[in-house]
Amino acid sequence: MRSRFLAECGAEAPIIQAPMAGAGGVALAAAAIRGGAVGSLPSAMLSSDIMREQVGAVRRQASGPLNLNFFCHTLGDPPDDSAWRAVLAPYYAAEQVTAGDPPPLRRPFDAEKCAAVEALRPDLVSFHFGLPEPALLARVRAAGIRIVGNATTVEEARWLAERGCDAIIAQGAEAGGHAGWFLDRHRPIPLAELLPAIVDAVPLPVIAAGGITNGSDLVEALRSGADAVQIGTAYLATSESLIGAPHRALLGTAQADDAAFTTLFSGRQARGIRNYIMRELGLTPPAVPPFPYASAALAPLRAKAEKEGRADYSPLWAGAGAASVRTMPAEALTRALVHEAEAALKAMEEA
């Protein structure tokens, strides 16, 4: 029940708490660390100053391994989103809102963020949507920080291994939030198929992600060759999660299993629970601007609804198993996952 790769970082459990923007933060990362896992901070939308503050806060609350997660997309010029705003115009009128200041963009890993990482020296840095440019990647490696890439296909896993990653996340189709694909196109592959294929394809520790919500799921991943697991959805219902009340209310209910990939909220495929605007406009409206610009036009609608306790225009990211998650503190959940897995392994040995 110990991951060799994560144990080298100081983790007791073979678990990385997933870095979920909008759900994860200081309290969740610190609690996961206290439970024996690797805690993670979603850093794609953080300034360097806020990143430093959050890392300092985690380290004051917990002693153990920390992962900082970044995106590696290409941020082109802002697109003409007039067609998208025209699609949303009837909803603006119905909600009696107008366009305001756009929300902060998800920015790719750059020299400024790299400098902050060099100074902060987290145990792990994980990258979504590929890897940063070679010079930045070399700086992270030179700082003695372990590098983790995210693969949704065997081809992506090989690409990441060839560029010097220390471990690879096998992100199955069951994973909530943004699919981290970066080669070819989005091809969601079930974890049961993807994990053993990547384990066979690359000589690196592989971390399984997607629909792992209990100890039995953890054991199944380890038996399929994973060195560790990354868990997100199970942590959504913890007391430290930052999700809103409407999102939280759906967890543990049958409706939480009604989820799908959509480009509607950001411009890239991400898995979330179906809500009003997804049913109204469909999962992949053709007018949606490219990632990460789609969220700007939706922002005033989302703000209005959330202020009134509705999630009609909010992304409700969740993976498979969201209908069976448990409400408890994150530290207790982490320990429960390990205890359940140990019990499952013992039962297998005695059978």
Secondary structure as a PSIPRED ss2 file (coil, helix, strand):
# PSIPRED VFORMAT (PSIPRED V4.0)

   1 M C   1.000  0.000  0.000
   2 R C   1.000  0.000  0.000
   3 S C   1.000  0.000  0.000
   4 R H   0.000  1.000  0.000
   5 F H   0.000  1.000  0.000
   6 L H   0.000  1.000  0.000
   7 A H   0.000  1.000  0.000
   8 E C   1.000  0.000  0.000
   9 C C   1.000  0.000  0.000
  10 G C   1.000  0.000  0.000
  11 A C   1.000  0.000  0.000
  12 E C   1.000  0.000  0.000
  13 A C   1.000  0.000  0.000
  14 P C   1.000  0.000  0.000
  15 I E   0.000  0.000  1.000
  16 I E   0.000  0.000  1.000
  17 Q E   0.000  0.000  1.000
  18 A C   1.000  0.000  0.000
  19 P C   1.000  0.000  0.000
  20 M C   1.000  0.000  0.000
  21 A C   1.000  0.000  0.000
  22 G C   1.000  0.000  0.000
  23 A C   1.000  0.000  0.000
  24 G C   1.000  0.000  0.000
  25 G C   1.000  0.000  0.000
  26 V H   0.000  1.000  0.000
  27 A H   0.000  1.000  0.000
  28 L H   0.000  1.000  0.000
  29 A H   0.000  1.000  0.000
  30 A H   0.000  1.000  0.000
  31 A H   0.000  1.000  0.000
  32 A H   0.000  1.000  0.000
  33 I H   0.000  1.000  0.000
  34 R H   0.000  1.000  0.000
  35 G C   1.000  0.000  0.000
  36 G C   1.000  0.000  0.000
  37 A C   1.000  0.000  0.000
  38 V E   0.000  0.000  1.000
  39 G E   0.000  0.000  1.000
  40 S E   0.000  0.000  1.000
  41 L E   0.000  0.000  1.000
  42 P E   0.000  0.000  1.000
  43 S C   1.000  0.000  0.000
  44 A C   1.000  0.000  0.000
  45 M C   1.000  0.000  0.000
  46 L C   1.000  0.000  0.000
  47 S C   1.000  0.000  0.000
  48 S H   0.000  1.000  0.000
  49 D H   0.000  1.000  0.000
  50 I H   0.000  1.000  0.000
  51 M H   0.000  1.000  0.000
  52 R H   0.000  1.000  0.000
  53 E H   0.000  1.000  0.000
  54 Q H   0.000  1.000  0.000
  55 V H   0.000  1.000  0.000
  56 G H   0.000  1.000  0.000
  57 A H   0.000  1.000  0.000
  58 V H   0.000  1.000  0.000
  59 R H   0.000  1.000  0.000
  60 R H   0.000  1.000  0.000
  61 Q H   0.000  1.000  0.000
  62 A C   1.000  0.000  0.000
  63 S C   1.000  0.000  0.000
  64 G C   1.000  0.000  0.000
  65 P C   1.000  0.000  0.000
  66 L E   0.000  0.000  1.000
  67 N E   0.000  0.000  1.000
  68 L E   0.000  0.000  1.000
  69 N E   0.000  0.000  1.000
  70 F E   0.000  0.000  1.000
  71 F E   0.000  0.000  1.000
  72 C C   1.000  0.000  0.000
  73 H C   1.000  0.000  0.000
  74 T C   1.000  0.000  0.000
  75 L C   1.000  0.000  0.000
  76 G C   1.000  0.000  0.000
  77 D C   1.000  0.000  0.000
  78 P C   1.000  0.000  0.000
  79 P C   1.000  0.000  0.000
  80 D C   1.000  0.000  0.000
  81 D C   1.000  0.000  0.000
  82 S H   0.000  1.000  0.000
  83 A H   0.000  1.000  0.000
  84 W H   0.000  1.000  0.000
  85 R H   0.000  1.000  0.000
  86 A H   0.000  1.000  0.000
  87 V H   0.000  1.000  0.000
  88 L H   0.000  1.000  0.000
  89 A H   0.000  1.000  0.000
  90 P H   0.000  1.000  0.000
  91 Y H   0.000  1.000  0.000
  92 Y H   0.000  1.000  0.000
  93 A H   0.000  1.000  0.000
  94 A H   0.000  1.000  0.000
  95 E H   0.000  1.000  0.000
  96 Q C   1.000  0.000  0.000
  97 V C   1.000  0.000  0.000
  98 T C   1.000  0.000  0.000
  99 A C   1.000  0.000  0.000
 100 G C   1.000  0.000  0.000
 101 D C   1.000  0.000  0.000
 102 P C   1.000  0.000  0.000
 103 P C   1.000  0.000  0.000
 104 P C   1.000  0.000  0.000
 105 L C   1.000  0.000  0.000
 106 R C   1.000  0.000  0.000
 107 R C   1.000  0.000  0.000
 108 P E   0.000  0.000  1.000
 109 F C   1.000  0.000  0.000
 110 D C   1.000  0.000  0.000
 111 A H   0.000  1.000  0.000
 112 E H   0.000  1.000  0.000
 113 K H   0.000  1.000  0.000
 114 C H   0.000  1.000  0.000
 115 A H   0.000  1.000  0.000
 116 A H   0.000  1.000  0.000
 117 V H   0.000  1.000  0.000
 118 E H   0.000  1.000  0.000
 119 A H   0.000  1.000  0.000
 120 L H   0.000  1.000  0.000
 121 R C   1.000  0.000  0.000
 122 P C   1.000  0.000  0.000
 123 D C   1.000  0.000  0.000
 124 L E   0.000  0.000  1.000
 125 V E   0.000  0.000  1.000
 126 S E   0.000  0.000  1.000
 127 F E   0.000  0.000  1.000
 128 H E   0.000  0.000  1.000
 129 F C   1.000  0.000  0.000
 130 G C   1.000  0.000  0.000
 131 L C   1.000  0.000  0.000
 132 P C   1.000  0.000  0.000
 133 E C   1.000  0.000  0.000
 134 P H   0.000  1.000  0.000
 135 A H   0.000  1.000  0.000
 136 L H   0.000  1.000  0.000
 137 L H   0.000  1.000  0.000
 138 A H   0.000  1.000  0.000
 139 R H   0.000  1.000  0.000
 140 V H   0.000  1.000  0.000
 141 R H   0.000  1.000  0.000
 142 A H   0.000  1.000  0.000
 143 A C   1.000  0.000  0.000
 144 G C   1.000  0.000  0.000
 145 I C   1.000  0.000  0.000
 146 R E   0.000  0.000  1.000
 147 I E   0.000  0.000  1.000
 148 V E   0.000  0.000  1.000
 149 G E   0.000  0.000  1.000
 150 N E   0.000  0.000  1.000
 151 A E   0.000  0.000  1.000
 152 T C   1.000  0.000  0.000
 153 T C   1.000  0.000  0.000
 154 V H   0.000  1.000  0.000
 155 E H   0.000  1.000  0.000
 156 E H   0.000  1.000  0.000
 157 A H   0.000  1.000  0.000
 158 R H   0.000  1.000  0.000
 159 W H   0.000  1.000  0.000
 160 L H   0.000  1.000  0.000
 161 A H   0.000  1.000  0.000
 162 E H   0.000  1.000  0.000
 163 R C   1.000  0.000  0.000
 164 G C   1.000  0.000  0.000
 165 C C   1.000  0.000  0.000
 166 D C   1.000  0.000  0.000
 167 A E   0.000  0.000  1.000
 168 I E   0.000  0.000  1.000
 169 I E   0.000  0.000  1.000
 170 A E   0.000  0.000  1.000
 171 Q E   0.000  0.000  1.000
 172 G C   1.000  0.000  0.000
 173 A C   1.000  0.000  0.000
 174 E C   1.000  0.000  0.000
 175 A C   1.000  0.000  0.000
 176 G C   1.000  0.000  0.000
 177 G E   0.000  0.000  1.000
 178 H E   0.000  0.000  1.000
 179 A C   1.000  0.000  0.000
 180 G C   1.000  0.000  0.000
 181 W C   1.000  0.000  0.000
 182 F C   1.000  0.000  0.000
 183 L C   1.000  0.000  0.000
 184 D C   1.000  0.000  0.000
 185 R C   1.000  0.000  0.000
 186 H C   1.000  0.000  0.000
 187 R C   1.000  0.000  0.000
 188 P C   1.000  0.000  0.000
 189 I C   1.000  0.000  0.000
 190 P C   1.000  0.000  0.000
 191 L H   0.000  1.000  0.000
 192 A H   0.000  1.000  0.000
 193 E H   0.000  1.000  0.000
 194 L H   0.000  1.000  0.000
 195 L H   0.000  1.000  0.000
 196 P H   0.000  1.000  0.000
 197 A H   0.000  1.000  0.000
 198 I H   0.000  1.000  0.000
 199 V H   0.000  1.000  0.000
 200 D H   0.000  1.000  0.000
 201 A H   0.000  1.000  0.000
 202 V C   1.000  0.000  0.000
 203 P C   1.000  0.000  0.000
 204 L C   1.000  0.000  0.000
 205 P C   1.000  0.000  0.000
 206 V E   0.000  0.000  1.000
 207 I E   0.000  0.000  1.000
 208 A E   0.000  0.000  1.000
 209 A E   0.000  0.000  1.000
 210 G C   1.000  0.000  0.000
 211 G C   1.000  0.000  0.000
 212 I C   1.000  0.000  0.000
 213 T C   1.000  0.000  0.000
 214 N C   1.000  0.000  0.000
 215 G H   0.000  1.000  0.000
 216 S H   0.000  1.000  0.000
 217 D H   0.000  1.000  0.000
 218 L H   0.000  1.000  0.000
 219 V H   0.000  1.000  0.000
 220 E H   0.000  1.000  0.000
 221 A H   0.000  1.000  0.000
 222 L H   0.000  1.000  0.000
 223 R H   0.000  1.000  0.000
 224 S C   1.000  0.000  0.000
 225 G C   1.000  0.000  0.000
 226 A C   1.000  0.000  0.000
 227 D C   1.000  0.000  0.000
 228 A E   0.000  0.000  1.000
 229 V E   0.000  0.000  1.000
 230 Q E   0.000  0.000  1.000
 231 I E   0.000  0.000  1.000
 232 G C   1.000  0.000  0.000
 233 T H   0.000  1.000  0.000
 234 A H   0.000  1.000  0.000
 235 Y H   0.000  1.000  0.000
 236 L H   0.000  1.000  0.000
 237 A C   1.000  0.000  0.000
 238 T C   1.000  0.000  0.000
 239 S C   1.000  0.000  0.000
 240 E C   1.000  0.000  0.000
 241 S C   1.000  0.000  0.000
 242 L C   1.000  0.000  0.000
 243 I C   1.000  0.000  0.000
 244 G C   1.000  0.000  0.000
 245 A H   0.000  1.000  0.000
 246 P H   0.000  1.000  0.000
 247 H H   0.000  1.000  0.000
 248 R H   0.000  1.000  0.000
 249 A H   0.000  1.000  0.000
 250 L H   0.000  1.000  0.000
 251 L C   1.000  0.000  0.000
 252 G C   1.000  0.000  0.000
 253 T C   1.000  0.000  0.000
 254 A H   0.000  1.000  0.000
 255 Q H   0.000  1.000  0.000
 256 A H   0.000  1.000  0.000
 257 D H   0.000  1.000  0.000
 258 D C   1.000  0.000  0.000
 259 A E   0.000  0.000  1.000
 260 A E   0.000  0.000  1.000
 261 F E   0.000  0.000  1.000
 262 T E   0.000  0.000  1.000
 263 T C   1.000  0.000  0.000
 264 L C   1.000  0.000  0.000
 265 F C   1.000  0.000  0.000
 266 S C   1.000  0.000  0.000
 267 G C   1.000  0.000  0.000
 268 R C   1.000  0.000  0.000
 269 Q C   1.000  0.000  0.000
 270 A E   0.000  0.000  1.000
 271 R E   0.000  0.000  1.000
 272 G E   0.000  0.000  1.000
 273 I E   0.000  0.000  1.000
 274 R C   1.000  0.000  0.000
 275 N C   1.000  0.000  0.000
 276 Y H   0.000  1.000  0.000
 277 I H   0.000  1.000  0.000
 278 M H   0.000  1.000  0.000
 279 R H   0.000  1.000  0.000
 280 E H   0.000  1.000  0.000
 281 L H   0.000  1.000  0.000
 282 G C   1.000  0.000  0.000
 283 L C   1.000  0.000  0.000
 284 T C   1.000  0.000  0.000
 285 P C   1.000  0.000  0.000
 286 P C   1.000  0.000  0.000
 287 A C   1.000  0.000  0.000
 288 V C   1.000  0.000  0.000
 289 P C   1.000  0.000  0.000
 290 P C   1.000  0.000  0.000
 291 F C   1.000  0.000  0.000
 292 P C   1.000  0.000  0.000
 293 Y C   1.000  0.000  0.000
 294 A H   0.000  1.000  0.000
 295 S H   0.000  1.000  0.000
 296 A H   0.000  1.000  0.000
 297 A H   0.000  1.000  0.000
 298 L H   0.000  1.000  0.000
 299 A H   0.000  1.000  0.000
 300 P H   0.000  1.000  0.000
 301 L H   0.000  1.000  0.000
 302 R H   0.000  1.000  0.000
 303 A H   0.000  1.000  0.000
 304 K H   0.000  1.000  0.000
 305 A H   0.000  1.000  0.000
 306 E H   0.000  1.000  0.000
 307 K H   0.000  1.000  0.000
 308 E C   1.000  0.000  0.000
 309 G C   1.000  0.000  0.000
 310 R C   1.000  0.000  0.000
 311 A C   1.000  0.000  0.000
 312 D C   1.000  0.000  0.000
 313 Y C   1.000  0.000  0.000
 314 S C   1.000  0.000  0.000
 315 P C   1.000  0.000  0.000
 316 L C   1.000  0.000  0.000
 317 W E   0.000  0.000  1.000
 318 A C   1.000  0.000  0.000
 319 G C   1.000  0.000  0.000
 320 A C   1.000  0.000  0.000
 321 G C   1.000  0.000  0.000
 322 A H   0.000  1.000  0.000
 323 A H   0.000  1.000  0.000
 324 S H   0.000  1.000  0.000
 325 V C   1.000  0.000  0.000
 326 R C   1.000  0.000  0.000
 327 T C   1.000  0.000  0.000
 328 M C   1.000  0.000  0.000
 329 P C   1.000  0.000  0.000
 330 A H   0.000  1.000  0.000
 331 E H   0.000  1.000  0.000
 332 A H   0.000  1.000  0.000
 333 L H   0.000  1.000  0.000
 334 T H   0.000  1.000  0.000
 335 R H   0.000  1.000  0.000
 336 A H   0.000  1.000  0.000
 337 L H   0.000  1.000  0.000
 338 V H   0.000  1.000  0.000
 339 H H   0.000  1.000  0.000
 340 E H   0.000  1.000  0.000
 341 A H   0.000  1.000  0.000
 342 E H   0.000  1.000  0.000
 343 A H   0.000  1.000  0.000
 344 A H   0.000  1.000  0.000
 345 L H   0.000  1.000  0.000
 346 K H   0.000  1.000  0.000
 347 A H   0.000  1.000  0.000
 348 M H   0.000  1.000  0.000
 349 E H   0.000  1.000  0.000
 350 E H   0.000  1.000  0.000
 351 A C   1.000  0.000  0.000
